[in-house]
């Protein structure tokens, strides 16, 4: 046979075939071996066997090959190989010595079979066998197997315990040896029923070695192979124990049902097909569906929010790995928040999964309140600076009003009015800034420029930072975006700045430095910052030259309620850095601190770079005189006389026809009685009597379909979330607003 034909045959083999030199480096590998190793022939050739095994395995393989080299006797060895991907396989390697034409050893050749699956199955079979033996031996009932004639072949410990006989005394003997003399015929009848293919249950008395006569409730069955009886299996329990067990099981069942029925959490059991087999009353109450309607349905039947879990449940059953989900809504418009756990059922026959959901709504609200309380502590730190800024604003307003009252020069009057407008804008921006920071909400992440937030925070904090401290902005990559809640990021930065200010104290030439840059996080940095994944991150470093921290204090700074401030009125809550840490971790980032006592501290924050792009800004085109292009009939609703009067004048200046109402009740009266109707309603949200929220509800009930612009002096985050689902609302208008903002909002709606 030519070498070419030889190679062709080897390539066509189902098993892997290889040839190596004497050092163990491959000189030939067929396609099957390439498939097993998941490498190409080019990658295999020249590869040494030490390259794809552990050191210990390589020594064992070398020893086997060396034995073949010395003796010339083919060897067979099973060992584990490690593929380039990190995947591991077990192979069966049958190797022989290759000799050259002179008969000298020239290398090795062999057949390789992938036995990974076989090994796994063998391991499973051994485990199953062990479990079976343990189950048989440790069963809490008597188990005896006999041949077709009733001679004992096997028995478990329970039989020895109840009968008083040893295995040696019983094996090979007739099962009738333990039958009570008066019940021998019952034993025989029982045996005949089993042979007839039935599964009888008989009460039998046995005689123990010590003379005791316990009653047994026995059952039996025949094991056949090709019609031939292999053995007869008898199972029995002492009736007194059985009765006690039945009572225990019944009590336990009632107890478990009581737990399930009274559990405050959602509990749903599903079969292998993902259909609901059982659901507790809480499930019915939350999803507003009776138990009879739920059973047999898929979990998506409960609500649209549950549909996403169908694939998860299938995955849990396949992988046998539980899955957990944090802070999820499940019941459509419900405001409840749940932590969800999905566990696979261990039963290999019936399978299935258990879906549980713990209501954490109250806990979440408490967490929000705790964060809000900490924000109020930070606001307290800034209060002096804010008051100072407001006093400056009020001084500017008073001064310009006084000069406006006494001057008759039209040019100067216009200049004073222009200054008053700018000062009012400054006051409005300051109020809005504080409202945004103090708003209570659960966090709504968005793509934001971290440099922009830093500028806002410095502007807010600088009013309260002593003159001995200066901000130093270093590298600022303004194009870097992060995905985080704006208010929470503001809170993080303010916490760190306030801490830096306290650490510097009255030290002269105090400095707070901030640097922002985009960095690539590798595995080491990922581990250092305890991040979820590697990749691009925005790194913010905030450094101060304050008092620093000792090695004893440093490990505790992120602990809740830990504070180094002195006791008394100035003592902090100890929540600032703890909340900072949690906000950063929830955003997928990490935070670390370096500090040396007497030399200052450096906080380093990593946040994932946002992968989304900003939407292009859309600007509304208006007429040059500021008036909207369309005239409308508008109902202005506000409980403040001054705001109604000035609002009417502004709207009329924009060319609209205006009616006013002082509260929600008078608003509804005008809507019901006015024959001309309104194109738009500007509705204040905070009013005595009937507020904006309930006015909107009443409008829906009455079938009123007039469009509504809601207006408030508070941040709209304070409003009920379900209010924004009201179809009448078309826009929001924050107070205070100027002519330009009012014109823009109305123009967007009316155009």
C-alpha distance (Angstrom), angle and dihedral (degrees) to the residues before:
residue distance angle dihedral
X1 . . .
X2 3.80 . .
X3 3.77 122.0 .
X4 3.83 89.6 -113.1
X5 3.79 92.7 56.0
X6 3.78 89.5 44.4
X7 3.80 91.1 55.0
X8 3.80 91.9 46.5
X9 3.80 91.7 54.8
X10 3.79 91.5 47.6
X11 3.82 91.4 50.8
X12 3.78 90.6 53.2
X13 3.81 95.2 53.1
X14 3.80 119.1 115.0
X15 3.79 90.7 -143.3
X16 3.74 123.2 69.0
X17 3.79 113.9 -100.0
X18 3.79 125.9 -167.6
X19 3.76 143.6 169.7
X20 3.81 125.6 -154.8
X21 3.77 137.4 -179.1
X22 3.79 120.0 -113.6
X23 3.83 91.8 -86.2
X24 3.82 90.9 59.4
X25 3.83 97.8 -106.0
X26 3.80 115.8 140.4
X27 3.81 118.1 -107.7
X28 3.82 96.2 169.6
X29 3.83 136.8 14.6
X30 3.78 127.7 175.6
X31 3.80 125.2 -137.6
X32 3.81 93.6 -96.7
X33 3.81 90.8 57.4
X34 3.81 89.4 49.2
X35 3.78 88.6 52.8
X36 3.80 92.1 50.0
X37 3.81 94.0 48.1
X38 3.83 92.7 38.6
X39 3.81 90.1 -131.0
X40 3.77 135.0 113.2
X41 3.81 120.5 -109.7
X42 3.83 88.6 -109.6
X43 3.81 89.8 56.9
X44 3.82 93.1 47.5
X45 3.80 99.1 46.8
X46 3.78 109.8 94.3
X47 3.83 92.3 13.1
X48 3.80 113.3 132.6
X49 3.81 121.1 -136.7
X50 3.85 89.5 -120.2
X51 3.83 88.7 65.8
X52 3.81 96.1 69.1
X53 3.81 103.8 36.7
X54 3.77 136.7 61.4
X55 3.81 118.7 -97.5
X56 3.80 92.4 -105.2
X57 3.80 92.4 49.8
X58 3.80 91.7 45.8
X59 3.82 89.8 56.3
X60 3.80 91.1 50.6
X61 3.82 92.5 47.8
X62 3.81 91.6 47.2
X63 3.80 90.4 51.2
X64 3.82 91.5 52.6
X65 3.83 93.5 46.5
X66 3.80 90.8 45.9
X67 3.81 90.1 53.5
X68 3.81 89.2 53.2
X69 3.81 89.5 48.0
X70 3.81 91.7 52.7
X71 3.81 98.3 41.9
X72 3.80 103.1 25.6
X73 3.81 87.7 -134.5
X74 3.83 113.5 135.8
X75 3.78 113.8 -115.8
X76 3.81 135.5 -154.8
X77 3.77 123.0 -151.7
X78 3.80 136.5 170.1
X79 3.80 118.2 -148.0
X80 3.79 143.7 148.3
X81 3.80 123.3 -98.2
X82 3.81 127.1 -163.0
X83 3.81 116.7 -139.5
X84 3.79 124.3 -145.5
X85 3.82 89.1 -103.4
X86 3.82 90.7 57.9
X87 3.79 91.7 -107.0
X88 3.80 116.0 137.7
X89 3.81 128.7 -140.3
X90 3.80 135.2 178.8
X91 3.81 116.4 -133.4
X92 3.79 136.1 -170.8
X93 3.83 107.6 -137.6
X94 3.82 119.5 -166.0
X95 3.83 106.3 -174.1
X96 3.79 135.2 -176.9
X97 3.80 135.0 -173.6
X98 3.83 118.4 -101.6
X99 3.82 115.4 -146.2
X100 3.77 127.6 -163.9
X101 3.82 124.7 -128.1
X102 3.79 89.9 -81.0
X103 3.78 91.9 53.7
X104 3.77 95.2 -109.0
X105 3.84 120.0 137.6
X106 3.82 108.7 -94.1
X107 3.79 103.7 168.4
X108 3.77 144.2 -57.7
X109 3.79 136.2 -77.2
X110 3.75 129.9 -172.1
X111 3.76 153.4 158.9
X112 3.82 118.7 -106.3
X113 3.79 124.0 -161.0
X114 3.82 124.0 -173.3
X115 3.81 104.0 -127.9
X116 3.80 97.2 166.8
X117 3.78 93.6 114.8
X118 3.80 92.5 43.2
X119 3.79 91.1 51.8
X120 3.76 91.0 49.0
X121 3.79 90.9 49.4
X122 3.81 91.3 47.0
X123 3.79 89.4 51.2
X124 3.78 90.7 49.0
X125 3.80 90.8 47.5
X126 3.80 91.2 51.0
X127 3.78 89.9 48.1
X128 3.80 92.1 47.4
X129 3.78 90.3 47.3
X130 3.80 90.6 50.1
X131 3.79 90.8 48.7
X132 3.77 91.3 47.4
X133 3.80 91.9 50.5
X134 3.80 90.6 46.3
X135 3.79 90.7 48.6
X136 3.81 92.4 47.6
X137 3.77 93.9 45.1
X138 3.79 98.3 42.0
X139 3.80 98.3 37.6
X140 3.78 114.0 133.6
X141 3.82 90.9 -129.8
X142 3.78 136.0 65.0
X143 3.81 113.1 -93.3
X144 3.81 121.8 -173.1
X145 3.80 128.2 169.4
X146 3.82 121.9 -162.7
X147 3.77 136.5 176.9
X148 3.81 121.1 -105.4
X149 3.82 90.5 -80.6
X150 3.79 96.0 52.9
X151 3.80 99.9 -101.8
X152 3.78 112.9 145.3
X153 3.82 117.3 -109.3
X154 3.82 103.7 166.0
X155 3.78 139.2 5.1
X156 3.79 136.5 175.1
X157 3.79 133.6 -127.3
X158 3.78 92.8 -94.0
X159 3.83 89.8 63.5
X160 3.82 90.5 53.2
X161 3.81 90.5 46.9
X162 3.83 95.4 50.5
X163 3.82 99.4 36.0
X164 3.78 98.4 39.4
X165 3.84 89.8 -136.2
X166 3.79 124.1 119.4
X167 3.78 123.1 -127.1
X168 3.77 90.3 -109.5
X169 3.79 89.9 56.4
X170 3.83 94.0 48.9
X171 3.83 109.1 35.3
X172 3.78 110.8 97.5
X173 3.81 92.8 17.8
X174 3.82 126.8 109.6
X175 3.77 115.4 -94.0
X176 3.80 86.3 -126.2
X177 3.80 88.3 75.8
X178 3.80 88.7 85.9
X179 3.83 96.4 38.7
X180 3.78 117.6 114.5
X181 3.86 107.6 -114.6
X182 3.80 90.8 -120.6
X183 3.81 92.2 50.4
X184 3.83 99.5 47.4
X185 3.81 91.0 104.5
X186 3.79 90.0 50.0
X187 3.83 88.9 52.1
X188 3.82 90.1 51.5
X189 3.83 92.2 46.9
X190 3.79 88.9 48.7
X191 3.84 90.1 51.3
X192 3.85 91.6 49.2
X193 3.81 91.5 51.4
X194 3.80 89.7 53.4
X195 3.82 92.6 49.2
X196 3.82 88.9 50.6
X197 3.79 88.2 63.4
X198 3.79 96.0 -104.8
X199 3.80 126.2 127.8
X200 3.81 102.1 -134.3
X201 3.79 128.3 -174.5
X202 3.80 115.1 -149.3
X203 3.77 136.3 176.1
X204 3.79 106.9 -129.1
X205 3.75 136.1 178.6
X206 3.76 119.7 -142.2
X207 3.78 131.4 -168.8
X208 3.79 114.3 -130.5
X209 3.78 122.3 -148.8
X210 3.78 90.2 -105.5
X211 3.82 92.2 52.3
X212 3.81 98.1 -100.6
X213 3.82 116.5 139.9
X214 3.79 109.5 -152.1
X215 3.83 119.3 -178.4
X216 3.77 117.1 -123.0
X217 3.76 132.4 -161.8
X218 3.81 100.7 -146.1
X219 3.78 135.3 -171.6
X220 3.78 131.5 176.7
X221 3.77 146.9 -175.6
X222 3.79 140.1 -169.4
X223 3.79 123.6 -116.3
X224 3.82 111.0 -150.9
X225 3.76 134.6 -175.1
X226 3.79 115.3 -163.4
X227 3.79 91.1 -20.2
X228 3.79 93.4 -51.9
X229 3.80 118.9 115.7
X230 3.78 109.2 -115.3
X231 3.80 96.9 177.6
X232 3.78 144.2 -31.0
X233 3.78 117.7 -122.7
X234 3.80 122.1 -151.1
X235 3.79 122.8 -167.1
X236 3.78 121.4 -173.2
X237 3.77 141.5 169.2
X238 3.76 131.3 -163.2
X239 3.79 102.0 -106.6
X240 3.78 95.1 -136.4
X241 3.79 89.6 54.2
X242 3.80 90.2 43.8
X243 3.76 92.5 52.1
X244 3.79 89.9 48.5
X245 3.79 90.4 47.1
X246 3.79 90.6 49.5
X247 3.77 90.2 53.0
X248 3.81 90.3 46.4
X249 3.81 92.2 48.3
X250 3.79 91.1 47.9
X251 3.80 91.2 49.4
X252 3.80 91.0 45.9
X253 3.79 91.4 47.5
X254 3.79 90.6 50.9
X255 3.79 90.0 45.9
X256 3.82 93.2 50.5
X257 3.80 91.1 45.0
X258 3.78 88.6 50.1
X259 3.82 90.4 52.0
X260 3.80 91.7 47.5
X261 3.79 93.3 44.2
X262 3.80 93.9 47.6
X263 3.81 96.8 38.7
X264 3.81 111.8 121.8
X265 3.80 89.0 -147.4
X266 3.79 131.2 82.4
X267 3.81 109.5 -100.2
X268 3.80 120.7 -176.7
X269 3.83 127.5 171.0
X270 3.81 117.2 -157.1
X271 3.80 132.1 -169.6
X272 3.81 126.5 -131.8
X273 3.80 90.6 -84.2
X274 3.81 90.3 56.9
X275 3.81 94.1 -109.7
X276 3.79 121.9 140.2
X277 3.80 113.5 -104.8
X278 3.78 98.0 171.0
X279 3.80 137.4 6.8
X280 3.79 127.8 178.9
X281 3.83 124.4 -126.3
X282 3.81 92.8 -98.3
X283 3.81 88.6 62.3
X284 3.80 90.8 53.6
X285 3.80 92.1 47.1
X286 3.80 96.8 48.4
X287 3.80 95.3 45.1
X288 3.83 93.0 36.4
X289 3.80 93.7 -129.2
X290 3.83 127.0 123.7
X291 3.84 118.2 -117.3
X292 3.82 91.5 -114.3
X293 3.82 90.2 58.5
X294 3.81 93.4 47.9
X295 3.81 101.2 49.9
X296 3.79 113.5 95.8
X297 3.81 93.8 14.6
X298 3.79 128.8 113.1
X299 3.78 117.0 -104.0
X300 3.82 91.6 -109.4
X301 3.83 87.0 67.7
X302 3.81 88.1 75.0
X303 3.83 95.7 62.0
X304 3.79 141.7 -33.3
X305 3.83 89.3 -103.8
X306 3.82 89.1 64.0
X307 3.81 95.7 57.6
X308 3.80 93.7 84.6
X309 3.82 90.0 61.4
X310 3.82 94.8 62.4
X311 3.81 92.2 79.5
X312 3.80 90.2 42.0
X313 3.82 91.6 54.0
X314 3.82 90.8 50.6
X315 3.81 89.6 49.5
X316 3.81 92.1 49.4
X317 3.81 91.1 52.5
X318 3.80 92.0 48.6
X319 3.80 97.6 44.4
X320 3.84 96.3 32.9
X321 3.83 86.2 -139.4
X322 3.83 119.0 128.2
X323 3.81 119.2 -124.4
X324 3.79 127.8 -147.9
X325 3.81 131.4 -161.3
X326 3.79 126.0 -168.5
X327 3.81 127.0 -144.8
X328 3.79 103.7 -6.1
X329 3.81 131.3 162.8
X330 3.81 113.6 -136.8
X331 3.78 111.8 172.3
X332 3.78 107.3 60.9
X333 3.80 110.2 -114.3
X334 3.82 93.5 10.6
X335 3.81 115.2 123.1
X336 3.80 92.6 -145.1
X337 3.82 119.0 118.8
X338 3.81 123.2 -153.6
X339 3.78 141.3 -166.7
X340 3.80 106.7 -140.8
X341 3.81 131.1 -151.8
X342 3.81 124.5 -175.3
X343 3.81 116.0 -168.5
X344 3.82 129.1 -176.7
X345 3.80 118.2 -124.7
X346 3.80 111.4 -119.6
X347 3.81 95.5 -140.0
X348 3.86 103.8 112.1
X349 3.82 92.7 -159.6
X350 3.77 103.5 47.0
X351 3.80 98.0 21.3
X352 3.75 116.9 172.6
X353 3.79 133.2 138.0
X354 3.80 142.1 -105.3
X355 3.81 119.6 -126.7
X356 3.80 115.6 -160.0
X357 3.79 128.1 176.6
X358 3.80 122.9 -170.9
X359 3.80 116.2 -154.9
X360 3.83 105.9 -125.3
X361 3.80 95.8 167.1
X362 3.80 94.2 115.0
X363 3.79 91.7 43.1
X364 3.80 90.2 50.5
X365 3.80 91.3 49.4
X366 3.81 90.1 49.9
X367 3.80 89.4 49.6
X368 3.81 89.9 51.6
X369 3.81 90.0 48.5
X370 3.81 90.2 49.7
X371 3.81 91.2 51.3
X372 3.80 89.0 46.0
X373 3.80 91.1 51.0
X374 3.79 89.8 52.5
X375 3.81 89.5 49.3
X376 3.80 88.7 53.4
X377 3.79 88.3 53.2
X378 3.81 88.7 54.3
X379 3.81 90.3 46.3
X380 3.81 87.4 53.5
X381 3.80 88.2 56.6
X382 3.82 89.4 52.7
X383 3.82 97.2 40.1
X384 3.80 95.6 95.3
X385 3.79 92.9 53.8
X386 3.80 92.7 45.6
X387 3.83 91.3 50.0
X388 3.80 89.6 49.3
X389 3.80 90.6 51.1
X390 3.82 91.5 48.7
X391 3.79 91.2 49.5
X392 3.79 88.9 53.2
X393 3.82 89.9 49.5
X394 3.83 92.5 48.4
X395 3.80 90.4 47.8
X396 3.80 89.6 53.1
X397 3.80 91.5 48.5
X398 3.84 93.4 47.8
X399 3.79 92.7 46.9
X400 3.80 95.5 48.7
X401 3.83 92.2 45.0
X402 3.82 90.1 51.7
X403 3.79 92.5 50.4
X404 3.82 90.9 44.7
X405 3.82 89.6 54.3
X406 3.82 94.8 52.1
X407 3.79 104.2 37.1
X408 3.81 123.9 83.8
X409 3.81 95.4 -173.8
X410 3.84 106.1 113.8
X411 3.81 92.6 -153.9
X412 3.79 91.9 53.3
X413 3.82 91.2 45.1
X414 3.81 90.3 55.6
X415 3.80 89.9 47.1
X416 3.83 91.4 51.8
X417 3.84 90.1 48.3
X418 3.80 90.8 50.2
X419 3.81 90.2 50.6
X420 3.83 91.4 48.0
X421 3.81 89.9 52.5
X422 3.80 91.5 51.2
X423 3.82 91.7 47.5
X424 3.84 90.2 49.1
X425 3.81 89.7 51.4
X426 3.80 89.2 51.2
X427 3.83 91.2 50.9
X428 3.81 90.8 46.8
X429 3.82 92.0 50.7
X430 3.80 91.5 49.4
X431 3.83 92.1 50.8
X432 3.80 92.0 46.3
X433 3.78 90.8 49.1
X434 3.81 91.5 53.8
X435 3.83 92.6 43.7
X436 3.80 92.2 51.7
X437 3.79 90.8 51.3
X438 3.81 95.3 45.4
X439 3.82 96.7 46.6
X440 3.79 117.2 121.4
X441 3.78 115.5 -132.5
X442 3.78 142.1 127.5
X443 3.78 95.7 -107.5
X444 3.79 126.2 -88.7
X445 3.81 109.2 -152.6
X446 3.79 118.6 -142.8
X447 3.80 138.2 167.3
X448 3.80 105.8 -90.1
X449 3.79 138.1 164.6
X450 3.78 107.4 -110.1
X451 3.81 90.8 -155.4
X452 3.79 90.4 57.0
X453 3.81 91.0 52.2
X454 3.82 90.0 48.6
X455 3.81 89.8 54.2
X456 3.82 90.9 50.1
X457 3.81 91.9 48.3
X458 3.81 93.3 48.3
X459 3.81 89.6 49.0
X460 3.82 89.6 51.4
X461 3.82 96.3 42.7
X462 3.81 98.6 40.5
X463 3.80 90.4 72.7
X464 3.82 89.5 65.1
X465 3.80 100.8 34.0
X466 3.84 112.0 104.5
X467 3.82 118.4 -112.3
X468 3.82 91.0 -111.6
X469 3.83 89.8 69.1
X470 3.79 125.0 73.2
X471 3.80 130.8 -170.4
X472 3.78 116.7 -128.5
X473 3.82 116.1 -164.7
X474 3.80 111.5 -161.9
X475 3.79 126.2 172.8
X476 3.86 108.9 -0.1
X477 3.80 116.6 -176.9
X478 3.79 96.0 -162.5
X479 3.83 94.1 -176.4
X480 3.83 93.1 63.4
X481 3.81 113.3 109.4
X482 3.80 127.2 -165.3
X483 3.81 130.2 -168.2
X484 3.82 107.3 -126.7
X485 3.78 141.0 112.9
X486 3.82 109.6 -79.6
X487 3.81 95.0 -138.3
X488 3.80 93.7 47.3
X489 3.82 92.1 50.4
X490 3.82 88.3 49.3
X491 3.81 89.1 51.5
X492 3.83 92.0 50.3
X493 3.80 93.7 51.5
X494 3.82 93.8 43.1
X495 3.82 90.7 50.5
X496 3.80 91.3 53.1
X497 3.83 93.6 44.9
X498 3.83 92.7 48.5
X499 3.83 89.9 48.5
X500 3.82 90.1 49.3
X501 3.83 90.3 49.3
X502 3.83 91.2 51.4
X503 3.83 90.9 46.8
X504 3.84 91.8 53.0
X505 3.82 93.6 44.8
X506 3.80 112.3 164.5
X507 3.81 93.7 -21.0
X508 3.80 109.2 135.9
X509 3.80 121.4 -117.4
X510 3.77 91.4 23.1
X511 3.78 114.2 -177.4
X512 3.80 134.3 -164.0
X513 3.82 110.5 -171.5
X514 3.80 125.0 -167.6
X515 3.81 126.3 -168.3
X516 3.83 128.1 -179.5
X517 3.79 124.8 -168.1
X518 3.80 140.0 150.6
X519 3.82 112.9 -114.1
X520 3.80 136.4 -178.1
X521 3.80 112.7 -122.7
X522 3.81 116.4 -146.7
X523 3.81 128.0 -171.4
X524 3.81 93.9 -83.1
X525 3.81 94.4 49.9
X526 3.80 89.9 43.5
X527 3.81 89.6 56.0
X528 3.82 92.4 44.4
X529 3.82 93.2 53.8
X530 3.86 93.8 35.5
X531 3.81 90.9 -123.0
X532 3.80 125.7 170.7
X533 3.80 95.6 -129.0
X534 3.80 144.0 -1.0
X535 3.82 123.4 -107.7
X536 3.80 140.3 85.9
X537 3.82 117.6 -12.9
X538 3.79 136.9 172.7
X539 3.79 109.2 -123.1
X540 3.81 119.3 -154.1
X541 3.80 117.4 -170.6
X542 3.82 118.5 -168.7
X543 3.80 113.0 -172.6
X544 3.81 130.3 -178.3
X545 3.80 133.2 -177.8
X546 3.79 94.0 -139.8
X547 3.79 132.2 124.4
X548 3.82 95.1 -63.2
X549 3.79 125.3 -152.5
X550 3.79 134.5 -83.8
X551 3.81 123.6 -118.1
X552 3.82 88.9 -107.7
X553 3.82 94.2 55.5
X554 3.81 98.4 40.1
X555 3.87 98.2 75.4
X556 3.84 91.0 51.8
X557 3.80 102.7 49.7
X558 3.82 95.5 97.7
X559 3.83 92.8 47.9
X560 3.84 114.2 112.3
X561 3.82 114.8 -102.0
X562 3.81 93.2 8.2
X563 3.79 110.1 136.7
X564 3.80 134.3 166.5
X565 3.82 93.0 -162.6
X566 3.79 117.2 113.0
X567 3.79 118.9 -99.2
X568 3.77 116.5 -96.9
X569 3.76 137.3 63.7
X570 3.81 92.4 -34.3
X571 3.78 94.2 53.4
X572 3.79 113.7 120.3
X573 3.79 127.1 -135.3
X574 3.79 92.1 -113.3
X575 3.81 89.7 -127.0
X576 3.80 100.7 104.6
X577 3.81 100.7 89.2
X578 3.82 93.3 32.4
X579 3.81 90.7 56.9
X580 3.81 90.3 41.9
X581 3.81 89.6 55.0
X582 3.82 93.1 48.8
X583 3.82 93.8 47.5
X584 3.81 91.4 51.7
X585 3.84 93.1 46.1
X586 3.82 92.5 47.9
X587 3.81 88.5 53.8
X588 3.82 90.3 55.8
X589 3.80 94.5 -103.4
X590 3.77 139.6 110.7
X591 3.80 139.4 -133.6
X592 3.79 131.8 -153.4
X593 3.81 133.1 176.5
X594 3.79 133.6 -151.2
X595 3.77 119.2 -168.2
X596 3.75 140.8 163.4
X597 3.77 122.3 -164.4
X598 3.81 110.6 -105.1
X599 3.84 94.2 8.4
X600 3.81 105.3 70.6
X601 3.80 138.8 -110.6
X602 3.79 138.9 -87.9
X603 3.81 122.2 -153.2
X604 3.81 115.1 -162.7
X605 3.81 119.5 -163.1
X606 3.80 125.6 -170.9
X607 3.82 119.8 -164.4
X608 3.84 124.9 176.4
X609 3.79 114.5 -102.5
X610 3.81 109.5 -111.7
X611 3.81 112.6 -111.1
X612 3.81 93.3 -158.0
X613 3.76 125.1 90.7
X614 3.77 125.7 -128.3
X615 3.75 116.3 -104.1
X616 3.79 113.5 -115.8
X617 3.78 113.1 -102.1
X618 3.79 116.3 -107.6
X619 3.80 117.0 -147.7
X620 3.75 122.3 -158.2
X621 3.78 117.9 -131.4
X622 3.80 115.8 -134.1
X623 3.76 136.0 -178.4
X624 3.77 113.3 -88.5
X625 3.84 92.9 -112.0
X626 3.83 92.0 56.0
X627 3.84 94.5 -111.1
X628 3.78 121.5 131.6
X629 3.76 116.8 -111.1
X630 3.83 92.7 -122.0
X631 3.81 130.2 55.4
X632 3.81 115.5 -134.0
X633 3.78 139.7 -176.7
X634 3.81 105.9 -122.9
X635 3.82 133.6 -170.9
X636 3.84 110.9 -150.6
X637 3.84 112.9 -159.1
X638 3.82 118.9 -168.9
X639 3.82 134.2 134.7
X640 3.85 93.2 -142.4
X641 3.84 111.9 89.4
X642 3.80 92.0 -155.2
X643 3.81 93.0 52.4
X644 3.80 92.5 46.8
X645 3.82 91.3 51.2
X646 3.80 97.1 46.9
X647 3.81 90.8 40.0
X648 3.80 90.9 54.4
X649 3.81 91.2 50.1
X650 3.84 92.9 48.5
X651 3.82 92.3 48.6
X652 3.79 92.9 46.3
X653 3.80 89.6 48.7
X654 3.81 87.0 56.1
X655 3.80 88.2 54.9
X656 3.82 101.6 -102.3
X657 3.82 130.5 132.6
X658 3.81 109.2 -120.9
X659 3.81 137.3 -159.5
X660 3.82 122.3 177.2
X661 3.82 137.5 -148.9
X662 3.80 127.7 -170.3
X663 3.84 99.1 -145.8
X664 3.80 143.9 -1.5
X665 3.81 95.5 -83.9
X666 3.81 94.0 54.4
X667 3.84 88.3 44.1
X668 3.82 91.0 57.1
X669 3.82 91.2 45.4
X670 3.82 91.5 54.2
X671 3.81 92.2 45.8
X672 3.82 90.7 52.5
X673 3.82 97.6 42.8
X674 3.80 105.2 33.5
X675 3.80 107.3 101.8
X676 3.83 96.4 -162.1
X677 3.80 96.1 54.2
X678 3.81 128.4 -146.9
X679 3.79 131.5 -94.3
X680 3.79 93.7 -154.4
X681 3.82 142.6 7.2
X682 3.82 123.6 -148.5
X683 3.81 101.3 -157.0
X684 3.82 126.1 -167.1
X685 3.83 111.2 -142.2
X686 3.83 99.7 -152.3
X687 3.83 111.2 60.3
X688 3.82 136.4 134.8
X689 3.79 118.6 -109.0
X690 3.80 102.8 15.4
X691 3.82 113.3 13.3
X692 3.79 127.1 -153.8
X693 3.82 96.1 -92.9
X694 3.80 94.1 54.5
X695 3.81 92.2 40.5
X696 3.81 88.2 58.9
X697 3.81 90.1 49.0
X698 3.81 91.6 51.7
X699 3.82 91.3 47.7
X700 3.81 89.7 56.6
X701 3.80 91.7 48.0
X702 3.82 90.8 51.3
X703 3.80 92.9 48.1
X704 3.82 93.8 -115.8
X705 3.81 109.5 157.9
X706 3.81 102.1 -176.5
X707 3.81 112.7 136.9
X708 3.82 116.6 -109.3
X709 3.81 134.6 -149.6
X710 3.81 108.2 -161.8
X711 3.81 117.0 -144.9
X712 3.80 131.1 -167.7
X713 3.77 142.3 161.8
X714 3.82 89.1 -142.5
X715 3.78 126.8 71.2
X716 3.79 108.7 -87.4
X717 3.82 87.6 -125.3
X718 3.83 85.3 82.6
X719 3.80 91.6 63.0
X720 3.80 123.2 93.0
X721 3.77 110.4 -87.8
X722 3.81 94.1 -135.3
X723 3.82 89.0 59.5
X724 3.81 90.3 72.6
X725 3.82 89.5 62.0
X726 3.83 88.3 66.4
X727 3.84 106.2 116.9
X728 3.83 92.5 -146.1
X729 3.82 93.9 67.2
X730 3.81 112.1 94.5
X731 3.83 102.4 162.3
X732 3.81 146.3 1.0
X733 3.82 125.7 -127.8
X734 3.80 119.4 -165.5
X735 3.79 119.8 -149.6
X736 2.95 128.5 -95.6
X737 3.80 97.8 44.7
X738 3.79 130.6 166.4
X739 3.79 131.6 -142.2
X740 3.80 93.1 -91.9
X741 3.83 94.1 52.1
X742 3.81 92.1 46.1
X743 3.79 90.9 49.0
X744 3.81 92.2 48.8
X745 3.83 94.1 50.9
X746 3.81 93.6 47.2
X747 3.79 91.8 43.7
X748 3.81 92.0 53.9
X749 3.81 90.5 51.7
X750 3.82 101.0 40.3
X751 3.81 96.5 40.7
